Amino acid sequence: MRLEGQRRGWLYAAAWRLGLAMLVGGFASLGGAALARADVVHPLPYDLLYVRAPYFGAGLGAANSVWPDTVRPLTPDPGAQLVRLRRDGVREVLFPLDRYRSLIDTPARTPLAAGSVADLNVSFDGKWVLFTWYHDLTRVNPQRGDGPFLSLAGADLYKLNLGTGQLVRLTRQLLTPNTGNGARFTPGNDSSNHPRIGVFNTGGTWAGGGRIVFTSNRNDFVPPKELGSGQRTMQLFAMDEDGTNVEQIGHLNLAMALHPQVLLDGRIAFSSWEEHGLRDPRQFPLWVIGPDGRGWMSLSGFSEDSLVHHFVTQMPGGDLVVTRYYNLNNNGFGDLVRYPLDPPGPDFGSPDATFSDGGDGKIPFERTGQVRLTPFTTPDDFPAPCPGWEGDVYGASGIERPAPCTGADRRGKFTHPAAAPSSSGDPAKADLLAVYAPGPANHNGIYVSLGTAFPRYHAEIVLIPDGAPIPVPPAGQPGRPPQLVTVVAEDGFNLQWPRPVVTWRQLYGVDGPAAWPESTDDAIRAERLTPGEPFGLLGSSSLLWRDTAPSLGHFWDDRDPFNTGDFAPYRWVRQGTDAGVYQDDDVWAVRLLLQLPATDRSYPDNRRNFYVVGGERMRILGEIPVRKPGAPKVLRPDGSFEDDTSFLAKVPADVSITFQALDRRGMVLNMAQTWHQVRPGEARYNCGGCHAHSKQPLAFESTAADLPGYAIPDLAHATPLLALSDTGQPGVRTIAAHQVTVEWHRDVEPILERRCASCHSGASPAGGLPLARSTPPVQRDGVSWPGAYYRLVLDANAEFSSPPPGDAAQWYLPQLTRYLRGFQSRQSLLTWKVWGERLDGRSNEARTDDLDFAVSAAHPAGGVAGMTFDEKMTLARWIDLGAPIDLGSPWGFLEDDLRPTLMVRPSAVQARSAKTLDYLEISAFDAESGVVAGSLTVTCNLKLGSFRAGTNLAAGKPIDSQGSVLRLLLPRRVNLTEKPVFTVSVRDAVGHTTQVVRGYGPPR
């Protein structure tokens, strides 16, 4: 990332030297007037909107352009404009214009070309365009390390009326961070924790019900694993079309959500940075979610090697078209794939499909019915192929072989697809617009040095007739396929974000997306939940009906290779899967985990005072046995039967949760490395099994957990944990707490001190492994690590232990060190020593390149003398939670960084139906430090009875910290024509505040 940051600085300098004066002059003179003739203009039967961004030249001496992609979603080049291509061929700049300066808060002396337009979306009636405006991309914070540098001015959402030119600002620079634990967020104060960058409200899409869904970093979180110091956690929010009633809907977005796009069925597709657990941090699959945050499901791209699924559009027939590309070095350019949104049969293909190599190969869990629209190019980290080289870009060294063509002869790559009416006038067909960059469309430094990365990106807008696959051109035919129709190409500019100015009726045959129904009180009660409470249900039909094999089996006979290097652990860095060898009979329980976000502490402290594998602080909500002796077996979709392992649990709403399947000892058998959530009143149990992607789902309605007599465990108010009796029989003990966790200093080190230090200490510790608290610390990277902890968790280079077996020079993920395997206590040598047996389901003879275990006097069968089952299970939980350690306060592993869940009813829709308002129903819950009962405040913008506007209507009315509903009667009946706005807030015990601002406008 260091070269990327340096290049970013060159880009800004080049922008000012080469083009800023010209662009400013253009802005000042255009005012909506026609532009000079471009190189190519092919008018369409409808108006077309697009973004034109600066182009700095083709060769090595020119700065490369920067396009928003998954690694740099918030750092476009300055100077991008919103342009309309009319059907008569006339082009005009719509934004920014000097007359909008006051509405976008741009100072008089700041050039409008310092800002940039992105993320276009046309309204359902074709009258408005929604877009992102980056206020000032030349004023950045260079203290973010290697870059990309982020703007101090941030970005906001606007909508522009295409007929009248009316501009409406929808968001403002509102920062809403967690403020507890002594945090201070004062802009401009060097001693505060203010992030020193702007708030980025981006990626808006029109949604049903008069709502807009967008992404924002306003909560000031950072991802668990960063690809660069400028990365921000972007979360999904929704608001009314006038910018009011903002509500967070993406509580599962702990890394990044990008570019939501509404679908015909009312759901929202978006790209998600899925870097949870041991996942490769380059994973950006495509997900779908309801516009209120309910109904989250997967779409495509998970388990694919380092390739992003991004920039989605939907064709009138329902198919999705998605860009696939390798992050960073392709500027968001790659190939285009098309697949049905809801295919018949399983949604996904086999997990054993071969890796996509740019040719005809498939990908693991490829979406059923997926076809490549552009098979002549590659999504990978290579320049686009030369003629005849499609699918053959890899050399023996992993670097593209010298190609027998010039850069201009290469096939080019694509991005930003957009569905469009058929240009032939056939209403039964639809075209596909896209952005196309001729030539290599890659700037990997290797190819820059080889000269094969030139000419640089100079993108145009093209049309793919009927959205149909384009065949590979003949080998002797250089460059672009002839089927591509250039719609517009402008010399000196990169063209982006094409959007046809048409109504949904013209494009899709309907006036807008299907309505997304609100959950009714009757439906919530039918799920055995209480309407208005901040809880939901999570469950599954089976832990046995599963797909947990997304590995590349043709590389290794062993589906779980031990320590074979960077490319070995596809199963755990792509999806999350089996920990060792086990049978269905070994599956005993499920663990539900709560995951905390991470507030940015860069200023002034610049540290996270904890370490955990994967970067996430996790808490155990509960461990639920799933075995049901005597229960009928469940009929699988394939006609076979299995034991009923269904479950359903009550959990806190509006938090991130994941799952681990457990054996009788409470050790992980497999793990879902994906964030999940439920909204208040939501019941989610439709996954069809555990990782069941390429199979027909097993219906929840056929299982015991769906029967009225099933006792739903309440994991919000108590924490059940697996336990073993003195004779080793499994059972459950319940902790009277909202959650529990395990940490090195508090929980693990004392056990090792009591049970292990007598042998593992001194000048010659047993096995060369000192485990005593007195072990000298290890100084690394400015941190003083406890000596025992470093050896167990961080000694990947075998500095303090025997080297790995075989020829490996170090320990590779998921193997952390000689003693621990990440999130896999069953496969960790430390756990084998503690229990006195090998636990991964293998024998020592099963494979020759791994670690073995044999009982000894020090570690006899049955385990370490005196160590209790509870102590052994604590060590296993610690490994399976990522071996966390708290490095001190403030802001350590045990810090509460979770704000309360706050529920306010009625919703705006419910109130509009009633037309008047007599009461509010309020509930709150906090799974960490707990809600402060007396912290509730409720204010209104109107005078209500004797209460003046802004007075706390809830004074003296404590809210139940356990989540029960408080019915707050209003001093008088409020007619919605008065446009009441209520502000409700609560606080937890460490000072985090959650606020809901609810506007109840008149019926529409």
C-alpha angles and dihedrals in degrees: 000000000000093000089047091056092048091048090051090057091050089050094057092047091048092048091057095042099043108032121356097092090048092049094048090051089049092052092049094050103037104063089168095315123139118281126232116273114281127217093261131013121173106175118215130215088260137040116272128210121204142154121247116203130183121278114205102195142286105262141069093269093060124081115253117242121246119224124189109259135151095284096043105025094146103045112074121159115273117251103048114149136197109241133183122211106202121212089250090061097256115134126202137178111241100178145062100025127161092247089066094053096104092048093055095042093237111158116240093247095048112094113237086226088071087075130063141211123225144150103047121196126171119217122248092255092048093238102106137043120209116207146159120248118200101207102209122353094176093066104070140156108250092187093082092097119242095356163207085194116220128221120257088214098054125199137279140193123251136174124213126200106229093207104042101023091235111161121205123189110216105180136031135197095283114161114198107178130162103272102188131101092052095301117159124200110185116149112236094011109123092204094054130089094241107142094232093229134088129264112262115215104177149146101044122187128184111245135188123279095039093295135133122210118206143154128250142172092208092123089063097228126151126213121262091242117026125206088198136005092251095061117122133193106250114197133190119257134172131208140169117271090260093055097258131119095039113190131177110236100168106071088148091062098100093150114022142321117197139194105346115206127194118236131209092258091057097255124122123236117206141162116250129200099230102191096137119142115341094344119136105260090231094071113121110161126171121256136178130220139171117261088251095048097261125122101032113184140161125259115175147322105054114130091022113130110257094316123130126222103209145141101043130192131178124229120219092255090058100258119135123227115204136182116234117197145147110256125248103005098058101049088231094307123132139109131317124239129188129202140158115269092220109021122189112261122004116005093225141042128233121313087223097063114131121260116273106251100180091271131074097310121121130230129236109272092006112188111262111259094015116158131181111240092192108036092160093074137050135238092206134103094275136093112270111279126269118238109290093015099090108141091006105087098117121098127197090266093051090254124109112267118240103282125221095231141070122252091257091056094059121110098247130219139253143229142159101044118194130184115237138179115270111275087212090066093242106140090202092064136059133199129219123230119201143163113253128193112196118214126027101333092197132101103187106154091237091062093041088059091046091049093236094112093075143135093045124232111300102167131197134183115256137182124226106203113237090352087267128153114274112223122234107270119238114281092247094053110091129209128356124014113255092234091074111097114206108224097179135350122176125200109236096018141085111223120216146169102025113199126176114228097230136119123255087245089061093045106032105016092243132088095237145331121309114277115265104221122226115239108257125223090242091054091049092050090048087060089054093251129124115244112244097022119122096241139097141182128255125186149130138221094233147001090200101054095077150136110215104152112092093146130121097250094182089068097053134023087210108073089205104043114196109220110340102141142260096330099045110083099060090144095061102031094046104041120336121260149154121356100212129317119322142150131229089260090063092063106100112151148358127237120210114206130199115213124206126215119233120238115218107256096174094123125088098340100042095197149094108219096211142059128210131159106262092018097257129121106222131189128196112242092181150313113236123194108226101191114109111191111214095013117134116261118255122244111234122216089249091060097256126113133236138181114272108258097160120139141180127190139181111239139171113276125231096032133103117259137176138179142238125189111222140201124223091280092055094253123144116262095173136350136211105225093196133098117243134184145179126207121223109294094010122133113200119186103125101107089107095223141334108315089336099165107136095037135075106266119255107236115244089212089070094059138085093246089067095055119104091240095059110115106225109217112232104224093170096069103028137021119227114201130189114252137182125223123229087270093049098257113149120245141142135259121191125222116207094229137097090243143341134214139185126235135179104241098037102038114010107038093055091055092050090046092052100040109023112024095080089071101021100060143071130048094317108032119187111274090002088280117122112200102169121118087239093062107127112258122250116233113216131154093350093306126113103219121195105255096234093047093050092052094048100042114015108032094103092147093055091240092149101026143048114290121259118275116264123015099318114127094204144005113278129204132306083029105073100182139333089286107038138048113198113262089346114102090164089065099040121108091215091061093047089054092048095049095037096234143074107264108184096087094254135103123232088253095053092089133003103212101065139069121287132207131208128174117253140173090270094044107028127175106286094038141258111352113257095009110131126224088246091055091049091050091049090057090048092050090050091056092044091052091055100269095276124201128188110222097192141287145334105046102004132149093281093051117122104237095161121102121213123274108242124195122192123183148228098046118224089258093051092049093049089055091054093041090208136061125220103160147005125228113212132182134168138184135179121193095198121043095354135241117291104237095215096047097087115120126178121182134172133204089228133069107254114193108302092345114100120219109283095023118133105256091189098054109145093010108112119206119229108255090208094065105260116151120261113206107209112195113212119233089243140002111275121213112215090227085074087066097227119199119197124195114201125182141169133184134215126223095270095049105263111146129205117197131188120194108195122186117196106199125179120281113284 
